[in-house]
Amino acid sequence: MAEDLLSKIVSLAKRRGFVFPGSEIYGGLSGTWDFGPVGTELKNNIKNAWWKMFVQERNDMYGLDSAILMNAKVWKASGHVEGFVDPMVDCRSCKSRFRADHLKEGKYGEVKIIEGKQACPICGKTELTGARKFNMMFKTFIGPMEETASEIYLRPENAQGMFVDFKSVLDTMHPKLPFGIAQAGRAFRNEITPGDFIFRVREFDLMELEYFINPKDWNKLFEAWVLEIAKWLNFLGLDSKKIYYREIPDGERAHYSKRTVDVEYQFPFGKKELCAIAYRTDYDLKQHQEYSGKDLTYFDEKTGNRFIPHVLEPTFGLDRALLAVLTEAYTEKGERVYLRIPAKLAPYKAAVFPLLANKPGLVKLARKIYDDLRKDFMIAWDDRGNIGKRYYAQDEIGTPYCITIDFDSLKKKDVTIRDRDTMKQKRVKIKELKTTIDNILFE
């Protein structure tokens, strides 16, 4: 049943322009996906809402857009060169590749033991190699020569850019603790076995915060950030009954973390991490101070003390947030399928239809309404087929309201607005359309 839901979401996502397989005309590329016109709008709406909530509406947060390519020493200092690894196992027979921990946990299917050896979940033979370390960072070269001296990496996270620019933010913005640096941007991980649609991929977007604090306040501020995360998930329209807060025990946390809480969502393929918060202590700034030789301390004017701040890190996967929104929004009622995407996030806020595409008077008025409204909102235009088919198409991309211009509109200067969720219709004066949509979106 759950797998069937995922299949339906994947099918709808491609059919309606949310997500396409990467490099599809060449047979695809594992672990890559392209966001189509509708998906790009939804993705941007989520990212912009996150930025507004966590940066623009706060007075203790500063935005950043650091480079994807960084000096290779950054990743040595952070521990990624040595520690950003997964255990990898290969099947000598069918050449399939697995993460060793996922293989033991049965995440590739039923664990079968034959004569004391674990069988390959693909071919069934017991010809698995031993586990070996696999660094998940993509390596590339800068400059014309492919040699060790020119090796660099594509960033696997946004965090290090914020740590490296910590001193520059201090010197230019003069913030007082506690304060944060925020960044939303692309990250890359050479996943051994990407899967579950856009959940685990090799190229994705992260929205991360590094919140710098006095260590004596960490526990209180950690709990406050957990509540902020809950507010964000509620804004996305996610059912709180499908959200789980998992305390990561000792031995499972990242080497830099003193406490980590994973926030999981009930996806069609199981409870999986949607976002997280980690208490990274002063590990990162201390490492970069040591490797760079630069002073990364903070001077507290009230106490006269100078120290390296500690860090709380709330981190959010943008692609995973989009998948969660699609999962939550997907609704079937009889033969009707629609996406109950919150109106503030919906790719299009409304769609404009002339009742008949071959009637110049209707089309002219509809075009004028469309052109006027799209100065303020993202508006779709649809004049294909009958009204029922147009409603169906807009329902499947989550458009909250459809506006139909009919013959009465020419006489009475009003239109019909149809609500996506209730399918109820009402007449609204053309001159009141903008205010009506404004009120609906921001009620």
C-alpha positions as CSV (number, residue, x, y, z in Angstrom):
1,M,0.0,0.0,0.0
2,A,2.8,2.4,1.0
3,E,4.9,1.5,-2.0
4,D,1.8,1.9,-4.2
5,L,1.5,5.5,-2.8
6,L,5.1,6.3,-3.7
7,S,4.6,4.9,-7.2
8,K,1.6,7.2,-7.6
9,I,3.5,10.2,-6.4
10,V,6.4,9.5,-8.8
11,S,4.0,9.0,-11.7
12,L,2.2,12.2,-10.9
13,A,5.4,14.1,-10.4
14,K,6.6,13.3,-13.9
15,R,3.3,13.6,-15.6
16,R,2.6,17.1,-14.2
17,G,6.0,18.6,-14.4
18,F,7.3,18.3,-10.8
19,V,10.3,16.0,-11.2
20,F,11.9,14.3,-14.2
21,P,14.6,11.6,-14.2
22,G,18.0,13.1,-14.7
23,S,19.5,12.7,-18.2
24,E,16.5,10.7,-19.2
25,I,16.9,10.8,-23.0
26,Y,20.4,9.2,-22.5
27,G,19.1,6.4,-20.3
28,G,19.3,8.4,-17.0
29,L,22.0,8.8,-14.3
30,S,21.4,7.0,-11.0
31,G,20.7,9.2,-8.1
32,T,20.0,12.4,-10.1
33,W,16.6,14.1,-10.7
34,D,15.6,17.3,-12.5
35,F,12.9,19.6,-11.2
36,G,10.4,20.5,-13.9
37,P,8.6,23.9,-14.2
38,V,6.0,23.1,-11.5
39,G,8.4,21.4,-9.2
40,T,10.8,24.3,-9.4
41,E,8.1,26.7,-8.3
42,L,7.2,24.5,-5.4
43,K,10.9,24.1,-4.4
44,N,11.5,27.8,-4.6
45,N,8.4,28.5,-2.5
46,I,9.6,26.2,0.2
47,K,13.1,27.6,0.2
48,N,11.9,31.2,0.2
49,A,9.4,30.5,3.0
50,W,12.3,28.9,5.0
51,W,14.5,32.0,4.4
52,K,11.7,34.3,5.4
53,M,11.0,32.4,8.6
54,F,14.5,31.8,9.8
55,V,16.4,34.8,8.4
56,Q,14.3,37.7,7.4
57,E,11.9,37.6,10.3
58,R,14.7,37.2,12.9
59,N,17.1,39.8,14.2
60,D,19.8,37.3,15.2
61,M,20.4,35.6,11.8
62,Y,22.6,36.5,8.9
63,G,22.4,35.0,5.5
64,L,25.3,33.7,3.5
65,D,26.0,32.2,0.1
66,S,29.4,30.5,0.2
67,A,31.2,28.9,-2.7
68,I,30.7,25.2,-3.5
69,L,34.4,24.8,-4.3
70,M,36.6,25.4,-1.2
71,N,40.2,24.9,-0.3
72,A,40.9,21.2,0.2
73,K,42.3,22.0,3.7
74,V,38.7,22.9,4.8
75,W,37.7,19.3,4.5
76,K,40.8,18.0,6.3
77,A,40.1,20.4,9.2
78,S,36.5,19.4,9.4
79,G,37.3,15.7,9.4
80,H,35.5,14.9,6.2
81,V,38.6,13.6,4.4
82,E,39.1,10.9,7.0
83,G,35.7,10.5,8.5
84,F,33.0,11.1,5.9
85,V,32.7,7.4,5.0
86,D,30.2,4.6,4.6
87,P,31.0,0.9,4.7
88,M,30.6,-0.6,1.2
89,V,30.0,-4.2,0.2
90,D,30.1,-5.6,-3.4
91,C,28.6,-8.8,-4.8
92,R,31.3,-10.6,-6.8
93,S,28.6,-12.4,-8.9
94,C,26.1,-9.8,-10.0
95,K,28.4,-6.7,-9.3
96,S,25.7,-5.1,-7.2
97,R,26.9,-2.6,-4.5
98,F,25.4,-2.1,-1.0
99,R,26.0,-0.2,2.2
100,A,27.1,-2.8,4.7
101,D,25.0,-1.4,7.5
102,H,21.8,-1.3,5.4
103,L,22.5,-4.8,4.1
104,K,22.7,-6.2,7.7
105,E,19.5,-4.3,8.6
106,G,17.6,-5.8,5.7
107,K,16.9,-2.5,4.0
108,Y,17.5,-4.1,0.6
109,G,15.0,-6.9,1.3
110,E,14.8,-10.0,3.5
111,V,18.2,-11.0,5.0
112,K,19.0,-14.6,3.9
113,I,21.8,-16.6,5.5
114,I,23.0,-19.6,3.6
115,E,25.6,-21.8,5.2
116,G,26.5,-19.1,7.6
117,K,26.9,-16.4,4.9
118,Q,24.6,-13.6,4.0
119,A,23.2,-13.9,0.5
120,C,23.1,-11.1,-2.0
121,P,19.5,-9.7,-2.0
122,I,19.7,-9.3,-5.8
123,C,21.1,-12.6,-7.1
124,G,20.9,-14.8,-4.0
125,K,24.5,-15.9,-4.1
126,T,26.8,-15.8,-1.1
127,E,29.7,-14.0,-2.8
128,L,29.7,-10.7,-0.9
129,T,33.0,-9.0,-0.3
130,G,34.0,-7.7,3.1
131,A,33.1,-4.2,4.1
132,R,35.5,-1.4,3.1
133,K,35.4,2.3,3.7
134,F,34.0,4.5,1.0
135,N,34.4,8.3,1.1
136,M,31.2,9.9,-0.1
137,M,32.7,13.2,-1.2
138,F,33.0,13.9,-4.9
139,K,36.6,14.7,-5.9
140,T,37.5,17.0,-8.7
141,F,40.5,19.0,-9.8
142,I,41.1,22.8,-10.1
143,G,43.3,24.1,-12.8
144,P,44.6,22.4,-15.9
145,M,46.6,19.5,-14.3
146,E,44.9,16.5,-12.7
147,E,47.4,16.0,-9.9
148,T,47.3,15.6,-6.1
149,A,48.1,19.3,-5.5
150,S,45.1,20.4,-7.4
151,E,42.5,18.0,-5.8
152,I,39.4,19.6,-4.3
153,Y,36.0,18.4,-3.4
154,L,32.4,19.2,-4.0
155,R,30.9,20.2,-0.7
156,P,28.8,17.5,1.1
157,E,27.2,20.1,3.4
158,N,26.8,23.8,3.6
159,A,28.1,24.1,7.2
160,Q,31.8,24.5,6.6
161,G,31.3,27.6,4.4
162,M,29.6,29.2,7.4
163,F,32.3,28.2,9.8
164,V,35.1,29.4,7.4
165,D,33.3,32.8,7.0
166,F,32.6,33.1,10.7
167,K,35.3,35.7,11.3
168,S,34.2,37.7,8.2
169,V,30.7,37.9,9.6
170,L,32.0,39.0,13.0
171,D,34.1,41.7,11.5
172,T,31.5,43.1,9.1
173,M,28.2,42.7,11.0
174,H,29.4,42.8,14.6
175,P,26.7,40.4,16.0
176,K,26.2,39.6,19.6
177,L,25.8,36.1,21.0
178,P,23.7,34.2,20.4
179,F,23.5,34.7,16.6
180,G,23.3,32.5,13.6
181,I,24.5,32.2,10.0
182,A,22.1,30.7,7.4
183,Q,22.6,29.2,4.0
184,A,20.5,27.4,1.4
185,G,22.4,25.7,-1.4
186,R,23.5,22.7,-3.3
187,A,25.4,19.8,-1.8
188,F,26.9,16.6,-3.2
189,R,27.3,13.1,-1.8
190,N,28.5,10.0,-3.7
191,E,25.8,7.8,-2.2
192,I,26.5,4.1,-2.5
193,T,22.9,3.2,-3.1
194,P,20.6,6.2,-3.8
195,G,16.9,5.5,-3.8
196,D,13.4,6.2,-2.7
197,F,12.8,8.8,-5.4
198,I,14.3,12.2,-4.4
199,F,14.9,11.1,-0.8
200,R,18.4,9.8,-1.2
201,V,20.3,11.4,-4.1
202,R,23.8,12.4,-5.1
203,E,23.0,16.1,-5.7
204,F,20.6,18.0,-3.5
205,D,19.7,21.2,-1.7
206,L,20.3,21.8,2.0
207,M,19.0,24.6,4.2
208,E,21.3,24.9,7.2
209,L,21.7,27.2,10.2
210,E,24.8,27.5,12.4
211,Y,23.7,29.1,15.6
212,F,26.6,30.4,17.7
213,I,26.1,30.4,21.5
214,N,27.7,30.6,24.9
215,P,28.1,26.9,25.9
216,K,26.4,27.5,29.3
217,D,23.1,28.2,27.4
218,W,23.2,25.2,25.0
219,N,20.6,23.0,26.6
220,K,17.9,25.7,26.8
221,L,18.6,27.0,23.3
222,F,18.6,23.4,21.9
223,E,15.1,22.9,23.2
224,A,14.0,26.2,21.8
225,W,15.2,25.3,18.4
226,V,13.3,22.0,18.5
227,L,10.2,24.0,18.9
228,E,11.2,26.2,16.0
229,I,11.6,23.1,13.8
230,A,8.1,22.0,14.9
231,K,6.7,25.4,13.8
232,W,8.3,25.0,10.4
233,L,6.9,21.5,9.9
234,N,3.5,22.8,10.8
235,F,3.9,25.6,8.2
236,L,4.6,22.9,5.6
237,G,1.3,21.4,6.4
238,L,2.7,18.1,7.7
239,D,0.5,16.0,10.1
240,S,2.1,16.1,13.5
241,K,1.1,12.5,14.0
242,K,3.5,11.5,11.2
243,I,6.4,13.3,12.8
244,Y,8.8,11.6,15.2
245,Y,11.7,13.0,17.2
246,R,14.5,10.5,17.6
247,E,17.2,11.0,20.1
248,I,20.4,9.7,18.6
249,P,22.3,7.6,21.2
250,D,26.0,7.6,22.0
251,G,28.0,5.7,19.4
252,E,25.6,6.6,16.6
253,R,26.1,10.4,16.6
254,A,28.6,12.2,14.4
255,H,32.0,12.6,15.9
256,Y,31.5,16.3,16.5
257,S,28.0,16.0,18.2
258,K,27.3,16.1,21.9
259,R,23.5,15.7,21.2
260,T,21.6,15.1,18.1
261,V,17.8,14.8,17.5
262,D,16.7,13.5,14.1
263,V,13.2,14.6,13.1
264,E,11.6,11.8,11.1
265,Y,8.5,11.8,8.8
266,Q,6.3,8.9,7.9
267,F,7.2,8.6,4.2
268,P,5.6,5.9,2.0
269,F,8.8,3.9,2.4
270,G,9.0,4.2,6.2
271,K,10.0,6.7,8.9
272,K,13.0,8.6,7.6
273,E,15.0,11.6,8.6
274,L,13.4,14.9,7.3
275,C,15.6,17.3,9.3
276,A,17.7,17.4,12.4
277,I,19.4,19.4,15.1
278,A,22.9,18.8,16.4
279,Y,24.9,20.4,19.2
280,R,28.3,20.5,17.5
281,T,30.1,22.1,20.5
282,D,33.1,24.2,19.5
283,Y,34.5,21.4,17.3
284,D,34.4,23.1,13.9
285,L,35.6,26.5,14.8
286,K,38.4,25.0,17.0
287,Q,39.5,22.8,14.1
288,H,39.5,25.7,11.6
289,Q,41.4,27.9,14.0
290,E,44.1,25.2,14.4
291,Y,44.4,24.4,10.7
292,S,44.2,28.0,9.4
293,G,46.1,29.7,12.2
294,K,43.5,32.4,12.3
295,D,41.8,33.7,15.5
296,L,38.2,32.5,15.5
297,T,37.4,33.5,19.0
298,Y,34.5,35.8,20.1
299,F,35.0,38.7,22.6
300,D,32.3,39.1,25.1
301,E,32.2,42.8,26.0
302,K,30.1,42.2,29.1
303,T,32.5,39.8,30.8
304,G,35.7,40.7,29.1
305,N,36.2,37.0,28.1
306,R,37.4,35.7,24.8
307,F,36.3,32.2,23.8
308,I,35.4,30.0,20.9
309,P,31.6,29.9,20.6
310,H,29.7,26.6,20.6
311,V,27.2,25.8,17.8
312,L,23.7,24.4,17.4
313,E,23.0,23.2,13.9
314,P,19.4,22.9,12.7
315,T,19.6,21.4,9.2
316,F,16.8,20.8,6.6
317,G,16.8,18.9,3.4
318,L,14.9,21.0,0.7
319,D,14.3,18.0,-1.6
320,R,13.1,15.9,1.3
321,A,10.8,18.7,2.4
322,L,9.3,18.8,-1.1
323,L,8.8,15.1,-1.0
324,A,7.1,15.3,2.4
325,V,4.8,18.1,1.1
326,L,3.8,15.9,-1.9
327,T,3.3,12.9,0.3
328,E,1.1,14.8,2.8
329,A,-0.8,16.6,0.0
330,Y,-1.6,13.6,-2.2
331,T,-5.3,12.9,-1.9
332,E,-7.7,10.4,-3.6
333,K,-11.4,10.7,-3.4
334,G,-13.1,8.2,-5.7
335,E,-11.6,8.8,-9.1
336,R,-10.5,12.3,-8.2
337,V,-6.8,13.0,-7.4
338,Y,-5.6,16.3,-6.1
339,L,-2.7,17.8,-4.1
340,R,-3.8,19.6,-0.9
341,I,-0.6,21.7,-0.9
342,P,-0.9,24.7,1.4
343,A,-1.9,27.7,-0.6
344,K,1.2,29.7,0.4
345,L,3.4,27.0,-1.0
346,A,1.4,26.0,-4.1
347,P,3.3,26.4,-7.4
348,Y,0.4,28.4,-8.8
349,K,-2.0,30.4,-6.6
350,A,-4.8,30.4,-9.2
351,A,-5.5,29.3,-12.8
352,V,-7.5,31.4,-15.2
353,F,-9.8,29.8,-17.8
354,P,-11.8,31.3,-20.6
355,L,-14.9,29.1,-20.7
356,L,-14.5,28.6,-24.5
357,A,-11.1,29.1,-26.3
358,N,-12.8,29.9,-29.6
359,K,-14.7,32.9,-28.3
360,P,-12.5,36.1,-28.7
361,G,-14.5,38.1,-26.2
362,L,-14.0,35.6,-23.5
363,V,-10.4,35.0,-24.3
364,K,-9.6,38.8,-24.3
365,L,-11.2,39.4,-20.9
366,A,-9.6,36.2,-19.5
367,R,-6.2,37.4,-20.8
368,K,-6.6,40.8,-19.2
369,I,-7.5,39.2,-15.8
370,Y,-4.6,36.8,-16.2
371,D,-2.1,39.6,-17.0
372,D,-3.4,41.7,-14.1
373,L,-3.2,39.0,-11.5
374,R,0.2,37.7,-12.4
375,K,1.7,41.0,-11.5
376,D,1.1,39.9,-7.9
377,F,0.8,36.1,-8.0
378,M,2.0,33.1,-9.8
379,I,-1.0,32.4,-12.1
380,A,-1.6,29.5,-14.6
381,W,-3.3,29.9,-17.9
382,D,-5.3,27.0,-19.4
383,D,-7.6,27.0,-22.4
384,R,-7.2,23.4,-23.4
385,G,-10.2,21.0,-23.5
386,N,-13.3,21.3,-21.4
387,I,-13.6,22.9,-18.0
388,G,-13.7,19.5,-16.2
389,K,-10.3,18.4,-17.7
390,R,-8.8,21.8,-16.8
391,Y,-10.0,21.4,-13.2
392,Y,-8.5,17.9,-13.1
393,A,-5.2,19.1,-14.4
394,Q,-5.0,22.0,-11.9
395,D,-6.1,19.7,-9.0
396,E,-3.1,17.4,-9.7
397,I,-0.6,20.2,-9.4
398,G,-2.2,21.6,-6.3
399,T,-3.6,24.9,-7.6
400,P,-5.9,26.2,-4.8
401,Y,-8.3,28.2,-7.0
402,C,-9.6,28.2,-10.5
403,I,-11.1,31.3,-12.1
404,T,-13.5,30.8,-15.0
405,I,-14.5,33.7,-17.3
406,D,-17.9,32.9,-18.9
407,F,-20.5,34.9,-20.8
408,D,-22.0,36.3,-17.6
409,S,-18.6,37.8,-16.9
410,L,-18.9,40.0,-20.0
411,K,-22.2,41.4,-18.7
412,K,-21.8,41.4,-15.0
413,K,-18.0,41.9,-14.6
414,D,-17.7,39.0,-12.3
415,V,-16.2,35.5,-12.5
416,T,-16.5,32.1,-10.9
417,I,-13.9,31.0,-8.4
418,R,-13.7,27.3,-7.6
419,D,-12.0,26.0,-4.5
420,R,-9.6,23.0,-5.0
421,D,-10.4,21.2,-1.7
422,T,-14.2,21.7,-1.4
423,M,-14.9,22.1,-5.2
424,K,-17.4,24.8,-4.1
425,Q,-17.8,27.8,-6.5
426,K,-18.8,31.4,-5.9
427,R,-19.1,34.5,-8.0
428,V,-16.6,37.3,-7.4
429,K,-16.4,40.8,-9.0
430,I,-13.4,41.1,-11.2
431,K,-12.3,44.3,-9.5
432,E,-12.2,42.3,-6.2
433,L,-10.2,39.3,-7.4
434,K,-6.8,40.5,-6.1
435,T,-8.1,41.3,-2.7
436,T,-10.0,38.0,-2.6
437,I,-6.9,35.9,-3.4
438,D,-4.8,38.0,-1.0
439,N,-7.3,37.3,1.8
440,I,-7.4,33.6,1.0
441,L,-3.6,33.2,0.9
442,F,-2.9,35.1,4.0
443,E,-5.8,34.4,6.2
